[in-house]
Structures are given as structure tokens and as C-alpha cells.
């Protein structure tokens, strides 16, 4: 027995139409569930995952640019947070991975 079989018909209809519900129409839908269309799909269907493209080496220009950004961030970090002696900018993992940033764009 599924969860939807245990719910009242109105609750089932609200559940099936979650994609259609907004803050503006929620109260009306609770009071009059007939205003919602009958859903043809399950609201929480998963989206198929796609494979990422293979990693590519950064071009020399992008590599130089990422290095300059890292140097400028380190300067900025120490000016803004001089008391952070136990935490360095290199502890931020995102800065050590410019290739990952490049691959996701």
C-alpha cells in the first residue's frame, strides 16, 4: 500500500499538483481542490544525470589569470583578516582548484 492510498483524496490531489501550487493559489487550492488540474506526472521525478565533459588543461592565459587572482586574493585576505594567523587563504579548497571551476563552466 502506497502513501498516497492512505491519504484523503484532497491531500492526494494537492500532493500530485505540488508543481502547480504557489503562495497565491495555495489557500484556494486547499479550500477547493477542484481548481487544480489532475497531474500527469509525479512531482518529485528525478532528472536524469548527465556525464561531465572530460577535464581539459587550462590555456596558458587562463592559468596565468588564475594565478594572478590567487595572488590578489591572498593580498586581500591578509589586509581584511590580519588576525587570522591560524587560517591561511590556501586553506580555502576552492582556490586550489581553478581547473574544476573552468571545467564546470
N, C-alpha and C positions, 0 to 999 in steps of 0.2 A: 504494500500500500504506500503510495507516494504522499509527500507532504501536502500537495495540492488537493488530494482526495479528502484530507482531514479538515480542510478549511471550508468555511461557508462560501457559497457561490460568489458573493460580493467580494470577499477577500481574494478569492482566486482570480476574479476578473481584474481587480486592482493590481495583483501581482503580475498577471500576464501583460498588463498595459503600463508597466513602470516607465517605459521609454516615452510614453505619451504624456506622463504626468509632469506638471510644472507647479511652481508655487501658486500661480494664478488659478489653475484649474483643479488643484487637489481637493479643496473643500467641496466644490461642486461635484467632483467625481465620487467622493465618499457619500454625499447625500443622494446622488443619482448616478449609479454606476453605468446606466444605460447610455450615457453620453460618450463613453469611451468606445472606440472601435474594438472588435474582437481581434486579439493579437494572433498573427500567423506564426510568429517566432517566439522562442524563449528569450526573455530579456537578458539573460546572462550567458548567451552563447559566446564561446571564446573565439577570438580572432586567430586564424592560423598564423603561426610564426614563420618569419622569413629568415633565410640564412643571410648573415652579413657578408659583404664582399671581402675578398682576401685582403690582408694588410699590405699596404704599399709603403715603400720608403718615402720619406719626406723629400721634396725637392730641396736643393741647396738654399734657395731663397726662403722657403718655409722653415727650414732647420735654423737658419741664421735668425729669422724673425722670432721663432720660439725661444731661442737662447737669449735674445735681447729682451723679450718680455719677461723671462725668468729673472734676469739681472735687475730690471727695473722694478719688478715686484719685490725682490729682496731688499732693494733700497727703500721702497715704500714701506715694507713691513717693519724694518728696524726704526724708521722715523715714527711710524704710528704706534708701534708696540715695543719701545725700548726696554720695558721691564720683563719682556718675555724671554729671559735668558735660557730657560729650560725648554723652550719650544722654538724651533727654527722654521723658516719658511719651507725648507726642504722636507719637513715632516708632513706637509700637505701633499698627499699622494697625487692629486690631480696635476701638480706642477711637474712631476717627474714623468708624465705620460702624454707629451704633446702628440705622439703618434696616435694614441687612442682617440684624442679629440679630433684629429684630422680624419681618421677612418670613419667616424660616426657622422661626419658632415657630408 
